[in-house]
Structure formats: structure tokens, C-alpha cells
Amino acid sequence: LAALAHTQFVRRFAQVTANWVVQEQSSLAIPVSARSEDAEFQETIEDLDWRLRGIRPDEARRTELQTLWQELDAISDPESAWAGLITVMLQDPDFFTY
């Protein structure tokens, strides 16, 4: 039961934090208007991964994150896609061990 509560806390914390980052334009400066084919988008993906995991993303990781963002954008809007992507990144096990 404690593990389930912890998992739920981490999930909700990630969601709230991601929404705050995107909506409040925190120091991470998410370019909500950038499209996935833009250089600014790629730079943001790399910067987020570096800041959250302390690891420079390789090509496979960048592609994975870009694909996820595109899938989220297809069913919502860019702001929600960024929030969803950051939510996933905050739940990555590497984030918690960094």
C-alpha cells in the first residue's frame, strides 16, 4: 500500500510540476509555439533532458521524446504536449537517481 501511495504521489507531483513549468514559463523557458521540426524544439528537448537527468540525450532518446511530443500534440495542443512530455520525463527513474 505504501508503494502505491508513493507511485500516486510521484505521478501527481510530476503532473502539477509539468503544468506549472509550461503555464508559468519558469526558468526552463519552454517555447510553447515551437514545432517539433524546429531547431528551438530540439534544443529544448536536449536542455530538458540534461537538466532533469544530468545526461546528454543521444539520438535515440531525442527521437523518442520528439515522437512522444508529436503524439501528444496530435491529440491535444502544443502546451498540453509539453506538459505531458515533462510529466513523463519527471517520472523517469533516471530523474530520481540524479
N, C-alpha and C positions, 0 to 999 in steps of 0.2 A: 504493500500500500504506500509506503514512503517513497519507493522508486517511481510509482505512478504519479504521485503528487509532485515530485521533483521534475519529472518529464513535462507535466502540465504547466508548471511554473516556468520552465525554460522556454517552452513554446509560446506562452503568453507574453513573457518578457521580450522575446525576440520580435513578436508582432508589434507590441507597443513601441519598442525602441525603433524598429524599422519605419513605422508610420511617423514617428517624431522626426527622424532623420530626414525623411523626404518632405514632409509638410513644413517643417520649421527651417529648412535649409541650414542645417547645422554646419559645423566646420568641415564636414565631409564634402559639402558643396556638390550635391547630386544634380547633374544637368538634366532635369526632367524632360526638356524639349529635345535632347539628343536622340538620334535614331541609332539602331544597332550597327549600321554600316558607317557611322561617323567615327573619325579618329578620337573625338572627345569621349565618345561612348567607350571605346577600347581603353583609353587612358583611365577612365573612371573605374572600369572593371578591375584593371590591374592595381590601381591605387586602393580600392576597397579590399581586395584580396590581401594585399601587402599589409594594410593596417589591421585587418581582422585576424589574419593567421600568422603574420610575420614571415610569410613565404612568398617569393615571387611566383606568380602563376605561370605554368608552362602553356604551350599552345592548346593542349587537350583540355586543361582547366578553363582557359579563356573561352574556348568553343562551347564547353558545357554550360558555363554561366551565360554566355550570349544566347544559346539555344533556349535555356530556361526563360530568360527575359523575353525573348520573342514569343514563346508560347503563352506567357502571362499577358503580354501586350495584346496578343490576338484575341484574348477573351475578356480584356478589360480596357485599360488605358495606360499610358506611359507611367504616370505617377503610381498607380497600383502595381504595375510590373516592377518598378524599382523597389517598392515596399516589400513585395513578395520575394524578390531576389535577395534583398538584405535579410529578410526573415530567415530564409534558408541558410544564408551564409553565417548568421549568428548562431544557428543550431548545429553547424558543422563541428564535429568532435575536435578538429584541429584548433578551432577558435577557443575552446575551453582549456586546452592544454597549453596554449601560448600564454 
